[in-house]
Amino acid sequence: MRQIFLDTETTGLYPAQGHRIIEIAAVEVINRRPTRNHFHVYLNPEREIDPAAQEVHGITLEFLQDKPLFADTVDEFLDFVSGAELIIHNAPFDVGFLNAELGRIERAVIEDSVANIIDTLKMAKEMRPGQRNNLDALCRHFGVDNSRRTLHGALLDAELLADVYLAMTRGQNSLMIDMLEPAVAVSEISGLGRAKPLMVRSATEEELAAHQDYIASLAKGGDCVWQHYDDKKPA
């Protein structure tokens, strides 16, 4: 299963008010294993950044002046996420901004490019009702190290989200992990070298006779179930 963990940073909160995406990060995980393959880009929003938003992510308009436009990177982005399961924390926010950007250049909504979209904020609220479920709180709860997260940054947040999601769903997917992982021989774990084939040796006539004498001795005190088993078992 191919999953993409996505995060964006923006100039403000509302795409309907003309706010734009300034950073997109997408991190690939296949069969619950990070591949270290990712998509990451800063974008020129062609508009001012709200001061409150800049306090959150620390990205300045000066830094973005020489960065590409969304239209310049959209094909690479859509190729990267195509057909994958898209996993986002507070998905309506990011999806709303992505679709606003796609709509500006007359491209189809993001839902048409991916298999489906999972909102980890919704998942967390169902698992932990009445508790704080932002990314920092979930990192603390699931023991994910977020010490590098002094400001919001799309790439780091996407990587942290992947770790949080894998921790959130570990029990649900443990069987799948076991089925995907190759079997390891005991000899490989212990370092004893290649395992030898198991030798099966048939009983000798003397051993079979001794076995029958032992079963007969058990039957002297009454009925013996093992005697009937020997009578009925296939040859």
KENULUM-627481 format. One record per residue: y, z, x of N, C-alpha, C in turn; residue in one letter; residue number from 1. Coordinates in Angstrom, 3 decimals. Each point is the difference from the previous one (the first is absolute). Example, Ala and Ser with C-alpha at 12.3 -4.5 7.8 and 13.67 -1.06 7.14 Angstrom:
2
(site (-5.690, 7.800, 13.190), (1.190, 0.000, -0.890), (1.200, 0.000, 0.900), 'A', 1)
(site (1.050, -0.720, -0.350), (1.190, 0.060, 0.820), (1.090, 0.730, -0.770), 'S', 2)
This chain:
235
(site (-1.196, 0.000, 0.846), (1.196, 0.000, -0.846), (1.248, 0.000, 0.882), 'M', 1)
(site (0.916, -0.916, -0.271), (1.241, -0.099, 0.770), (1.127, 0.665, -0.788), 'R', 2)
(site (0.619, 1.002, 0.618), (1.099, 0.728, -0.628), (1.234, -0.088, 0.890), 'Q', 3)
(site (1.157, -0.114, -0.648), (1.271, -0.043, 0.703), (0.858, 1.157, -0.481), 'I', 4)
(site (0.425, 0.847, 0.931), (0.881, 1.127, -0.308), (1.426, -0.429, 0.311), 'F', 5)
(site (0.852, 0.052, -1.006), (1.327, -0.606, 0.099), (1.105, 1.009, -0.249), 'L', 6)
(site (1.096, -0.185, 0.729), (1.200, 0.796, -0.245), (1.225, -0.869, 0.296), 'D', 7)
(site (1.098, 0.304, -0.680), (1.261, -0.701, 0.242), (1.115, 1.010, 0.184), 'T', 8)
(site (1.071, -0.438, 0.658), (1.264, 0.725, 0.001), (1.043, -0.936, -0.590), 'E', 9)
(site (1.001, 0.575, -0.678), (0.944, -0.814, -0.773), (1.435, 0.471, 0.219), 'T', 10)
(site (0.932, -0.791, -0.524), (1.419, 0.361, 0.109), (0.406, 1.043, -1.038), 'T', 11)
(site (-0.826, 0.231, -0.989), (0.304, 0.939, -1.069), (-1.191, 0.147, -0.913), 'G', 12)
(site (0.222, 0.530, -1.187), (-1.113, 0.346, -0.876), (-0.329, -1.043, -1.059), 'L', 13)
(site (0.939, -0.876, -0.330), (-0.187, -0.822, -1.192), (0.162, -1.489, 0.302), 'Y', 14)
(site (-1.099, -0.764, -0.058), (0.116, -1.441, 0.231), (0.844, -0.694, -1.070), 'P', 15)
(site (0.030, 0.552, -1.203), (0.809, -0.605, -1.061), (1.491, 0.072, 0.309), 'A', 16)
(site (0.391, 0.900, 0.894), (1.398, 0.117, 0.421), (0.279, -0.806, 1.265), 'Q', 17)
(site (-0.949, -0.836, 0.397), (0.206, -0.869, 1.157), (-0.445, 0.579, 1.320), 'G', 18)
(site (-0.657, 1.150, -0.023), (-0.495, 0.566, 1.261), (-1.158, -0.836, 0.531), 'H', 19)
(site (-0.162, 0.014, 1.318), (-0.924, -0.907, 0.670), (-0.968, 0.762, 0.900), 'R', 20)
(site (-1.088, -0.664, 0.344), (-0.955, 0.537, 0.969), (0.529, -0.257, 1.410), 'I', 21)
(site (-0.090, 1.014, 0.860), (0.415, -0.167, 1.391), (-1.157, 0.183, 0.986), 'I', 22)
(site (-1.140, 0.487, -0.482), (-1.166, 0.158, 0.880), (-1.260, -0.068, -0.860), 'E', 23)
(site (-0.977, -0.737, 0.484), (-1.324, -0.068, -0.641), (-1.049, 0.281, 1.059), 'I', 24)
(site (-0.950, 0.858, -0.335), (-1.141, 0.251, 0.886), (-1.269, -0.012, -0.831), 'A', 25)
(site (-1.035, -0.636, 0.520), (-1.296, -0.079, -0.681), (-1.094, 0.197, 1.045), 'A', 26)
(site (-0.885, 0.949, -0.251), (-1.046, 0.384, 0.949), (-1.360, -0.335, -0.609), 'V', 27)
(site (-0.836, -0.674, 0.760), (-1.295, -0.463, -0.499), (-1.113, 1.001, 0.292), 'E', 28)
(site (-0.833, 0.232, -1.036), (-1.210, 0.803, 0.126), (-1.134, -0.794, -0.633), 'V', 29)
(site (-1.109, -0.148, 0.715), (-1.157, -0.712, -0.534), (-1.196, 0.937, -0.010), 'I', 30)
(site (-0.616, 0.149, -1.170), (-1.153, 0.896, -0.162), (0.315, 1.398, 0.524), 'N', 31)
(site (1.215, 0.462, -0.347), (0.466, 1.357, 0.330), (0.186, 0.215, 1.507), 'R', 32)
(site (0.152, -1.067, 0.741), (0.255, 0.116, 1.431), (1.284, -0.758, 0.351), 'R', 33)
(site (1.005, 0.699, 0.543), (1.224, -0.693, 0.416), (-0.311, -1.047, 1.052), 'P', 34)
(site (0.584, -1.181, -0.159), (-0.268, -1.102, 0.924), (1.072, -0.125, 1.089), 'T', 35)
(site (1.077, 0.764, -0.129), (1.179, -0.097, 0.884), (0.745, -1.320, -0.189), 'R', 36)
(site (-0.353, -0.723, -1.036), (0.706, -1.224, -0.343), (1.063, 0.347, -1.038), 'N', 37)
(site (1.238, -0.403, 0.239), (1.048, 0.350, -0.950), (1.094, -1.068, -0.036), 'H', 38)
(site (0.763, 0.055, -1.072), (1.187, -0.828, -0.156), (1.198, 0.940, -0.032), 'F', 39)
(site (1.040, -0.330, 0.797), (1.183, 0.865, 0.030), (1.224, -0.838, 0.314), 'H', 40)
(site (1.038, 0.163, -0.826), (1.211, -0.784, 0.215), (1.216, 0.769, -0.511), 'V', 41)
(site (1.121, -0.123, 0.715), (1.304, 0.442, -0.487), (0.716, -1.218, -0.571), 'Y', 42)
(site (0.793, 0.221, -1.053), (0.649, -1.109, -0.698), (1.503, 0.228, -0.120), 'L', 43)
(site (0.733, -1.082, 0.107), (1.441, 0.027, -0.242), (0.227, -0.026, -1.511), 'N', 44)
(site (0.594, 1.063, -0.588), (0.145, 0.056, -1.460), (1.209, -0.762, -0.522), 'P', 45)
(site (0.877, -0.415, 0.886), (1.224, -0.707, -0.392), (0.854, 0.819, -0.978), 'E', 46)
(site (-0.029, 1.302, 0.200), (0.840, 0.890, -0.802), (0.046, 1.366, 0.688), 'R', 47)
(site (0.880, 0.869, -0.455), (0.143, 1.329, 0.572), (-1.204, 0.879, -0.342), 'E', 48)
(site (-0.212, 1.029, 0.818), (-1.050, 0.989, -0.237), (0.664, 1.263, -0.559), 'I', 49)
(site (-0.532, 0.533, -1.076), (0.550, 1.230, -0.557), (-0.108, 1.132, 1.030), 'D', 50)
(site (1.030, 0.818, 0.146), (-0.062, 1.108, 0.966), (-1.189, 0.928, -0.229), 'P', 51)
(site (-0.322, 0.286, -1.259), (-1.122, 0.897, -0.278), (-1.321, -0.608, 0.472), 'A', 52)
(site (-0.143, -1.310, -0.181), (-1.219, -0.672, 0.455), (-0.077, -0.005, 1.526), 'A', 53)
(site (1.137, -0.209, 0.653), (0.015, -0.025, 1.464), (-0.356, 1.360, 0.580), 'Q', 54)
(site (0.371, 1.071, -0.691), (-0.371, 1.335, 0.463), (-1.513, 0.195, -0.032), 'E', 55)
(site (-0.662, -0.671, -0.918), (-1.454, 0.135, -0.135), (-0.731, -0.765, 1.092), 'V', 56)
(site (0.376, -1.272, 0.221), (-0.765, -0.816, 0.956), (0.709, -0.240, 1.330), 'H', 57)
(site (1.298, 0.250, 0.075), (0.714, -0.123, 1.272), (0.236, -1.422, 0.466), 'G', 58)
(site (-0.234, -0.993, -0.850), (0.183, -1.401, 0.389), (1.424, -0.427, -0.339), 'I', 59)
(site (0.687, -0.576, 0.981), (1.398, -0.385, -0.197), (0.120, -1.503, -0.245), 'T', 60)
(site (1.106, -0.371, -0.625), (0.255, -1.419, -0.244), (0.212, -0.748, 1.312), 'L', 61)
(site (0.605, 0.666, 0.974), (0.198, -0.623, 1.320), (-1.333, -0.386, 0.621), 'E', 62)
(site (-0.988, 0.874, -0.118), (-1.330, -0.269, 0.547), (-0.640, -1.212, -0.676), 'F', 63)
(site (0.310, -0.219, -1.274), (-0.660, -1.048, -0.778), (0.701, -1.349, 0.054), 'L', 64)
(site (1.155, -0.087, 0.629), (0.796, -1.227, -0.047), (-0.733, -1.225, 0.546), 'Q', 65)
(site (-0.824, 0.176, 1.021), (-0.689, -1.147, 0.594), (-1.448, -0.138, -0.483), 'D', 66)
(site (-0.374, 0.763, -1.032), (-1.373, -0.037, -0.508), (-0.155, -1.137, -1.025), 'K', 67)
(site (-1.222, -0.464, -0.233), (-0.209, -1.116, -0.924), (0.255, 0.400, -1.452), 'P', 68)
(site (0.162, -1.011, -0.841), (0.093, 0.221, -1.434), (-1.411, 0.104, -0.586), 'L', 69)
(site (-0.092, 0.578, -1.189), (-1.301, 0.103, -0.660), (-0.636, -1.382, -0.165), 'F', 70)
(site (0.796, -0.984, -0.359), (-0.519, -1.356, -0.204), (-0.625, -0.576, 1.264), 'A', 71)
(site (0.463, 0.459, 1.165), (-0.526, -0.518, 1.256), (-1.372, 0.567, 0.339), 'D', 72)
(site (-0.358, 1.129, -0.593), (-1.247, 0.679, 0.352), (-0.988, 0.073, -1.153), 'T', 73)
(site (0.386, -0.495, -1.174), (-0.809, 0.212, -1.196), (-1.384, -0.626, 0.112), 'V', 74)
(site (-0.120, -1.174, 0.590), (-1.312, -0.651, 0.092), (-0.947, 0.795, 0.890), 'D', 75)
(site (0.495, 0.484, 1.114), (-0.835, 0.819, 0.892), (-0.426, 1.283, -0.695), 'E', 76)
(site (0.919, 0.611, -0.724), (-0.318, 1.231, -0.724), (-1.066, -0.243, -1.068), 'F', 77)
(site (0.190, -1.021, -0.812), (-0.959, -0.271, -1.074), (-1.368, -0.396, 0.544), 'L', 78)
(site (-0.025, -0.717, 1.118), (-1.277, -0.334, 0.633), (-0.730, 1.272, 0.432), 'D', 79)
(site (0.758, 0.981, 0.493), (-0.617, 1.228, 0.499), (-0.612, 0.823, -1.129), 'F', 80)
(site (0.673, 0.086, -1.141), (-0.492, 0.850, -1.090), (-0.911, -0.748, -0.963), 'V', 81)
(site (-0.114, -1.303, 0.137), (-0.710, -0.829, -0.976), (-1.436, 0.477, -0.240), 'S', 82)
(site (-0.332, 0.223, -1.267), (-1.358, 0.351, -0.389), (-0.405, 1.432, 0.248), 'G', 83)
(site (0.876, 0.798, 0.602), (-0.350, 1.377, 0.345), (0.325, 0.947, -1.142), 'A', 84)
(site (-0.546, 1.201, 0.098), (0.396, 1.091, -0.875), (1.230, 0.647, 0.630), 'E', 85)
(site (1.113, 0.011, -0.742), (1.263, 0.510, 0.519), (0.140, 1.466, -0.411), 'L', 86)
(site (0.221, 0.872, 0.982), (0.088, 1.440, -0.269), (1.371, 0.488, 0.440), 'I', 87)
(site (0.729, 0.598, -0.955), (1.403, 0.370, 0.215), (0.243, 1.382, -0.599), 'I', 88)
(site (0.810, 0.810, 0.670), (0.396, 1.295, -0.554), (1.265, -0.210, -0.832), 'H', 89)
(site (-0.094, 0.311, -1.293), (1.049, -0.314, -0.969), (0.150, -1.522, -0.112), 'N', 90)
(site (-1.095, -0.630, -0.381), (-0.076, -1.462, -0.036), (1.081, -0.669, -0.848), 'A', 91)
(site (0.387, 0.544, -1.154), (1.032, -0.693, -0.790), (1.296, -0.251, 0.768), 'P', 92)
(site (0.365, 0.905, 0.899), (1.224, -0.173, 0.786), (-0.128, -1.216, 0.922), 'F', 93)
(site (-1.024, -0.029, 0.833), (-0.150, -1.091, 0.970), (-0.299, -1.328, -0.683), 'D', 94)
(site (-0.850, 0.036, -1.025), (-0.322, -1.232, -0.720), (1.242, -0.564, -0.678), 'V', 95)
(site (0.829, 0.890, -0.547), (1.234, -0.468, -0.625), (0.906, -0.712, 0.992), 'G', 96)
(site (0.126, 0.551, 1.207), (0.830, -0.641, 1.021), (-0.627, -1.303, 0.491), 'F', 97)
(site (-1.309, -0.005, 0.212), (-0.657, -1.228, 0.457), (0.163, -1.121, -1.022), 'L', 98)
(site (-0.203, 0.335, -1.253), (0.129, -1.037, -1.031), (1.436, -0.471, -0.170), 'N', 99)
(site (0.966, 0.893, 0.233), (1.396, -0.427, -0.045), (0.297, -0.975, 1.135), 'A', 100)
(site (-0.518, 0.282, 1.200), (0.199, -0.907, 1.127), (-0.701, -1.335, -0.248), 'E', 101)
(site (-1.224, 0.065, -0.517), (-0.732, -1.234, -0.290), (0.692, -0.810, -1.092), 'L', 102)
(site (0.547, 0.694, -0.993), (0.696, -0.705, -1.066), (1.245, -0.721, 0.480), 'G', 103)
(site (0.686, 0.555, 0.992), (1.218, -0.642, 0.531), (-0.298, -1.369, 0.608), 'R', 104)
(site (-1.194, -0.169, 0.511), (-0.351, -1.283, 0.628), (-1.013, -0.762, -0.854), 'I', 105)
(site (-0.100, 0.412, -1.269), (-0.833, -0.698, -0.980), (-1.465, -0.069, 0.415), 'E', 106)
(site (-0.498, 1.132, 0.455), (-1.421, 0.112, 0.326), (-0.675, 0.920, -1.021), 'R', 107)
(site (-1.324, -0.135, -0.126), (-0.764, 0.790, -0.965), (0.003, 1.480, 0.378), 'A', 108)
(site (-0.229, 0.858, -0.981), (-0.009, 1.445, 0.235), (-1.136, 0.370, 0.946), 'V', 109)
(site (0.130, 1.136, 0.648), (-0.968, 0.435, 1.000), (-1.385, 0.198, -0.605), 'I', 110)
(site (-0.058, 0.374, -1.282), (-1.294, 0.207, -0.649), (-0.860, -1.253, 0.026), 'E', 111)
(site (0.618, -1.173, 0.066), (-0.755, -1.258, 0.020), (-0.647, -0.278, 1.353), 'D', 112)
(site (0.417, 0.725, 1.031), (-0.521, -0.261, 1.348), (-1.083, 0.979, 0.429), 'S', 113)
(site (-0.111, 1.142, -0.701), (-0.934, 1.041, 0.433), (-1.066, 0.226, -1.059), 'V', 114)
(site (-1.095, 0.672, 0.425), (-1.101, 0.267, -0.931), (0.409, 1.014, -1.057), 'A', 115)
(site (0.624, 1.075, 0.420), (0.510, 1.023, -0.907), (0.914, 0.930, 0.791), 'N', 116)
(site (0.680, 0.900, -0.708), (0.941, 0.921, 0.630), (-0.358, 1.418, -0.403), 'I', 117)
(site (-0.104, 0.888, 0.976), (-0.292, 1.413, -0.232), (1.231, 0.820, 0.348), 'I', 118)
(site (0.365, 0.924, -0.886), (1.133, 0.896, 0.224), (-0.539, 1.369, 0.412), 'D', 119)
(site (0.163, 0.356, 1.279), (-0.525, 1.276, 0.483), (0.787, 1.192, -0.536), 'T', 120)
(site (1.254, -0.205, -0.396), (0.746, 1.106, -0.607), (-0.633, 0.384, -1.333), 'L', 121)
(site (-0.369, -0.989, -0.786), (-0.679, 0.266, -1.276), (-1.329, 0.696, 0.242), 'K', 122)
(site (-0.758, -0.475, 1.003), (-1.270, 0.642, 0.341), (0.202, 1.454, 0.368), 'M', 123)
(site (1.017, 0.259, 0.844), (0.243, 1.362, 0.472), (0.392, 0.917, -1.143), 'A', 124)
(site (0.807, -0.492, -0.935), (0.413, 0.818, -1.142), (-1.196, 0.363, -0.875), 'K', 125)
(site (-0.957, -0.897, -0.096), (-1.204, 0.295, -0.779), (-0.895, 1.004, 0.728), 'E', 126)
(site (-0.028, -0.064, 1.329), (-0.812, 0.918, 0.786), (0.661, 1.359, 0.161), 'M', 127)
(site (1.354, 0.015, 0.083), (0.749, 1.224, 0.293), (1.145, 0.155, -1.013), 'R', 128)
(site (-0.328, 0.198, -1.267), (1.064, 0.090, -1.010), (0.919, 1.192, 0.252), 'P', 129)
(site (1.286, -0.227, -0.197), (0.975, 1.073, 0.146), (0.383, 0.322, 1.427), 'G', 130)
(site (-0.484, -0.761, 0.982), (0.313, 0.254, 1.402), (0.853, -1.139, 0.565), 'Q', 131)
(site (0.645, 0.288, 1.133), (0.738, -1.056, 0.682), (-0.995, -1.008, 0.573), 'R', 132)
(site (0.257, -1.268, -0.265), (-0.936, -1.031, 0.438), (0.689, -1.123, 0.754), 'N', 133)
(site (1.118, 0.323, 0.671), (0.580, -1.004, 0.881), (-0.877, -0.140, 1.235), 'N', 134)
(site (0.309, -0.958, 0.856), (-0.883, -0.295, 1.124), (-0.103, 1.180, 0.964), 'L', 135)
(site (1.097, 0.685, 0.252), (-0.049, 1.162, 0.892), (-0.911, 1.085, -0.562), 'D', 136)
(site (0.117, 0.273, -1.300), (-0.829, 1.035, -0.622), (-1.476, -0.366, 0.064), 'A', 137)
(site (-0.306, -1.267, -0.207), (-1.399, -0.440, 0.058), (-0.540, 0.042, 1.423), 'L', 138)
(site (0.843, -0.318, 0.968), (-0.429, 0.121, 1.399), (-0.370, 1.448, 0.320), 'C', 139)
(site (0.827, 0.948, -0.450), (-0.311, 1.408, 0.241), (-1.287, 0.400, -0.704), 'R', 140)
(site (-0.166, -0.431, -1.240), (-1.171, 0.400, -0.778), (-1.295, -0.534, 0.602), 'H', 141)
(site (0.021, -1.246, 0.477), (-1.222, -0.616, 0.509), (-0.117, 0.068, 1.521), 'F', 142)
(site (0.901, 0.721, 0.647), (-0.105, 0.190, 1.443), (0.302, -1.232, 0.814), 'G', 143)
(site (0.887, -0.865, -0.500), (0.400, -1.209, 0.730), (1.245, 0.317, 0.825), 'V', 144)
(site (-0.031, -0.290, 1.285), (1.116, 0.303, 0.898), (1.181, -0.935, -0.277), 'D', 145)
(site (1.083, 0.575, -0.500), (1.206, -0.791, -0.262), (1.172, 0.480, 0.844), 'N', 146)
(site (-0.298, 0.566, 1.172), (1.051, 0.582, 0.840), (0.980, -1.047, 0.512), 'S', 147)
(site (-0.399, -1.276, 0.042), (0.917, -1.062, 0.462), (0.970, -0.446, -1.086), 'R', 148)
(site (-0.167, 0.508, -1.219), (0.786, -0.493, -1.129), (1.282, 0.811, -0.163), 'R', 149)
(site (0.973, -0.252, 0.856), (1.293, 0.665, -0.129), (0.899, -0.736, -0.986), 'T', 150)
(site (-0.153, -1.324, -0.089), (0.680, -0.831, -0.992), (-1.052, -0.869, -0.685), 'L', 151)
(site (0.337, -0.518, -1.182), (-0.890, -0.952, -0.652), (0.010, -1.304, 0.792), 'H', 152)
(site (-1.168, -0.511, 0.303), (-0.142, -1.312, 0.628), (-1.203, -0.666, -0.615), 'G', 153)
(site (0.124, -1.273, -0.373), (-1.046, -0.639, -0.783), (-1.336, -0.059, 0.730), 'A', 154)
(site (-0.001, -0.328, 1.296), (-1.273, -0.153, 0.702), (-0.711, 1.342, 0.145), 'L', 155)
(site (0.712, 1.029, 0.448), (-0.620, 1.314, 0.133), (-0.467, 0.512, -1.355), 'L', 156)
(site (0.806, -0.192, -1.032), (-0.374, 0.488, -1.323), (-1.234, -0.729, -0.534), 'D', 157)
(site (-0.120, -1.295, 0.277), (-1.184, -0.739, -0.430), (-1.244, 0.510, 0.728), 'A', 158)
(site (0.132, 0.315, 1.284), (-1.132, 0.536, 0.763), (-0.397, 1.377, -0.510), 'E', 159)
(site (0.994, 0.851, -0.279), (-0.292, 1.327, -0.541), (-0.646, -0.106, -1.375), 'L', 160)
(site (0.487, -0.928, -0.809), (-0.568, -0.177, -1.326), (-1.471, -0.395, 0.087), 'L', 161)
(site (-0.333, -0.849, 0.950), (-1.402, -0.384, 0.174), (-0.855, 1.230, 0.309), 'A', 162)
(site (0.482, 0.859, 0.902), (-0.744, 1.216, 0.342), (-0.137, 0.914, -1.208), 'D', 163)
(site (1.078, 0.160, -0.766), (-0.027, 0.863, -1.182), (-0.973, -0.543, -1.039), 'V', 164)
(site (0.061, -1.300, -0.256), (-0.869, -0.598, -1.011), (-1.475, 0.149, 0.393), 'Y', 165)
(site (-0.319, -0.241, 1.253), (-1.382, 0.142, 0.442), (-0.476, 1.437, -0.157), 'L', 166)
(site (0.907, 0.965, 0.229), (-0.359, 1.406, -0.212), (-0.149, 0.310, -1.485), 'A', 167)
(site (0.864, -0.546, -0.826), (-0.049, 0.238, -1.440), (-1.289, -0.526, -0.616), 'M', 168)
(site (-0.519, -1.094, 0.536), (-1.137, -0.679, -0.611), (-1.280, 0.151, 0.809), 'T', 169)
(site (-0.005, 0.927, 0.938), (-1.160, 0.113, 0.904), (-1.282, 0.266, -0.771), 'R', 170)
(site (0.021, 0.926, -0.953), (-1.202, 0.325, -0.755), (-0.473, -1.139, -0.865), 'G', 171)
(site (0.938, -0.755, -0.560), (-0.354, -1.103, -0.888), (-0.679, -1.125, 0.759), 'Q', 172)
(site (0.281, -0.110, 1.295), (-0.468, -1.169, 0.748), (-1.027, 0.326, 1.071), 'N', 173)
(site (-0.468, 1.264, 0.044), (-0.907, 0.374, 1.078), (-1.291, -0.803, -0.045), 'S', 174)
(site (-0.509, -0.281, -1.214), (-1.223, -0.784, -0.104), (0.219, -1.409, 0.525), 'L', 175)
(site (1.166, -0.590, -0.336), (0.298, -1.344, 0.475), (0.077, -0.022, 1.519), 'M', 176)
(site (0.599, 1.038, 0.595), (0.102, 0.067, 1.459), (-1.397, 0.039, 0.612), 'I', 177)
(site (-0.882, 0.837, -0.583), (-1.351, 0.110, 0.528), (-0.732, -1.337, -0.051), 'D', 178)
(site (0.236, -0.758, -1.082), (-0.675, -1.284, -0.136), (0.537, -1.022, 0.983), 'M', 179)
(site (1.278, 0.126, 0.366), (0.609, -0.972, 0.894), (-0.306, 0.291, 1.462), 'L', 180)
(site (-0.198, 1.291, 0.338), (-0.204, 0.356, 1.395), (-1.422, -0.353, 0.422), 'E', 181)
(site (-0.189, -0.623, 1.174), (-1.350, -0.328, 0.465), (-0.793, 1.250, 0.330), 'P', 182)
(site (-1.304, -0.055, -0.227), (-0.849, 1.142, 0.307), (-0.048, 0.210, 1.507), 'A', 183)
(site (-0.044, 1.256, 0.422), (-0.055, 0.345, 1.418), (-1.311, 0.718, 0.264), 'V', 184)
(site (-0.763, -0.498, 0.932), (-1.274, 0.629, 0.325), (0.215, 1.354, 0.640), 'A', 185)
(site (-0.942, 0.923, -0.239), (0.107, 1.331, 0.592), (0.040, -0.094, 1.507), 'V', 186)
(site (-0.754, -0.930, 0.563), (-0.030, -0.143, 1.452), (1.360, -0.394, 0.550), 'S', 187)
(site (0.807, -0.766, -0.790), (1.320, -0.400, 0.461), (0.948, 1.184, 0.012), 'E', 188)
(site (-0.159, 0.921, -0.981), (0.860, 1.177, -0.056), (-0.308, 0.942, 1.147), 'I', 189)
(site (-1.296, 0.216, 0.285), (-0.381, 0.968, 1.011), (0.014, -0.564, 1.405), 'S', 190)
(site (0.150, -1.328, 0.125), (0.048, -0.605, 1.324), (-1.359, -0.097, 0.661), 'G', 191)
(site (-1.068, -0.028, -0.796), (-1.339, -0.013, 0.572), (-0.527, -1.411, 0.236), 'L', 192)
(site (0.855, -0.987, -0.261), (-0.450, -1.368, 0.208), (-0.566, -0.598, -1.268), 'G', 193)
(site (-0.651, -1.138, 0.131), (-0.524, -0.713, -1.161), (-1.157, 0.773, -0.616), 'R', 194)
(site (0.037, 0.128, -1.331), (-1.056, 0.720, -0.701), (-1.315, -0.763, 0.103), 'A', 195)
(site (-1.094, 0.742, 0.213), (-1.318, -0.618, 0.063), (-0.555, -0.165, -1.406), 'K', 196)
(site (-0.805, -1.053, -0.244), (-0.601, -0.165, -1.327), (-0.957, 1.138, -0.308), 'P', 197)
(site (-0.027, 0.416, -1.261), (-0.874, 1.086, -0.420), (-1.441, -0.480, -0.017), 'L', 198)
(site (-0.897, 0.741, 0.671), (-1.412, -0.358, 0.056), (-0.750, 0.725, -1.102), 'M', 199)
(site (-0.747, -0.713, -0.827), (-0.826, 0.583, -1.060), (-1.460, -0.118, 0.410), 'V', 200)
(site (-0.712, 1.135, 0.078), (-1.396, 0.004, 0.428), (-0.888, 0.412, -1.152), 'R', 201)
(site (-1.015, -0.785, -0.294), (-0.931, 0.321, -1.082), (-0.904, 1.166, 0.413), 'S', 202)
(site (-0.442, 0.767, -1.022), (-0.913, 1.124, 0.265), (-1.372, -0.520, 0.400), 'A', 203)
(site (-0.664, 0.734, 0.889), (-1.367, -0.376, 0.415), (-0.991, 0.464, -1.070), 'T', 204)
(site (-1.225, -0.473, 0.113), (-1.044, 0.425, -0.941), (-0.188, 1.505, 0.048), 'E', 205)
(site (0.031, 0.588, 1.207), (-0.173, 1.441, 0.142), (1.148, 0.750, -0.691), 'E', 206)
(site (1.243, -0.502, 0.129), (1.144, 0.663, -0.616), (-0.062, -0.091, -1.516), 'E', 207)
(site (-0.459, -1.142, -0.529), (-0.136, -0.155, -1.443), (-1.063, 0.947, -0.542), 'L', 208)
(site (-1.124, 0.131, 0.740), (-1.066, 0.904, -0.433), (0.489, 1.447, 0.007), 'A', 209)
(site (0.748, 0.375, 1.017), (0.539, 1.360, 0.063), (0.954, 0.263, -1.155), 'A', 210)
(site (0.761, -1.014, -0.382), (0.931, 0.133, -1.120), (-0.757, 0.248, -1.299), 'H', 211)
(site (-1.103, -0.773, -0.212), (-0.782, 0.166, -1.213), (-0.641, 1.382, -0.060), 'Q', 212)
(site (-0.511, 0.513, 1.152), (-0.588, 1.342, 0.031), (1.035, 1.048, -0.367), 'D', 213)
(site (1.264, -0.187, 0.461), (1.058, 0.968, -0.290), (0.339, -0.002, -1.492), 'Y', 214)
(site (0.063, -1.205, -0.611), (0.297, -0.104, -1.428), (-1.119, 0.656, -0.799), 'I', 215)
(site (-1.248, -0.190, 0.452), (-1.150, 0.591, -0.705), (0.064, 1.517, 0.060), 'A', 216)
(site (0.436, 0.548, 1.142), (0.096, 1.453, 0.118), (1.061, 0.568, -0.936), 'S', 217)
(site (1.062, -0.764, -0.232), (1.032, 0.450, -0.925), (-0.511, 0.029, -1.429), 'L', 218)
(site (-0.930, -0.923, -0.326), (-0.510, -0.107, -1.370), (-1.028, 1.070, -0.340), 'A', 219)
(site (-0.480, 0.753, 0.983), (-1.032, 1.003, -0.268), (0.503, 1.088, -0.940), 'K', 220)
(site (1.289, 0.290, 0.072), (0.544, 1.048, -0.858), (0.381, -0.496, -1.374), 'G', 221)
(site (-0.227, -1.267, -0.331), (0.383, -0.559, -1.293), (0.463, -1.437, 0.163), 'G', 222)
(site (0.629, -0.502, -1.059), (0.452, -1.394, 0.014), (1.081, -0.192, 1.058), 'D', 223)
(site (-0.007, -1.113, 0.724), (0.964, -0.282, 1.075), (0.697, -1.326, -0.299), 'C', 224)
(site (1.327, 0.047, -0.152), (0.745, -1.195, -0.341), (-0.080, -1.061, 1.088), 'V', 225)
(site (-0.090, 0.425, 1.261), (-0.055, -0.968, 1.084), (-1.293, -0.819, -0.027), 'W', 226)
(site (-1.064, 0.618, -0.545), (-1.267, -0.719, -0.116), (0.134, -1.157, -0.986), 'Q', 227)
(site (0.681, 0.233, -1.125), (0.215, -1.068, -0.976), (0.929, -1.071, 0.558), 'H', 228)
(site (0.991, 0.424, 0.802), (0.927, -0.977, 0.597), (-0.745, -0.950, 0.910), 'Y', 229)
(site (-0.920, 0.551, 0.810), (-0.761, -0.854, 0.909), (-0.874, -0.964, -0.773), 'D', 230)
(site (-0.501, 0.438, -1.178), (-0.869, -0.857, -0.799), (0.762, -1.169, -0.599), 'D', 231)
(site (1.316, 0.228, -0.335), (0.751, -0.985, -0.765), (0.896, -0.901, 0.848), 'K', 232)
(site (0.351, 0.406, 1.215), (0.951, -0.773, 0.770), (-0.589, -1.342, 0.389), 'K', 233)
(site (0.834, -1.024, 0.126), (-0.527, -1.334, 0.341), (-0.544, -0.041, 1.395), 'P', 234)
(site (-0.955, -0.882, 0.198), (-0.627, -0.139, 1.322), (0.927, -0.710, 0.951), 'A', 235)
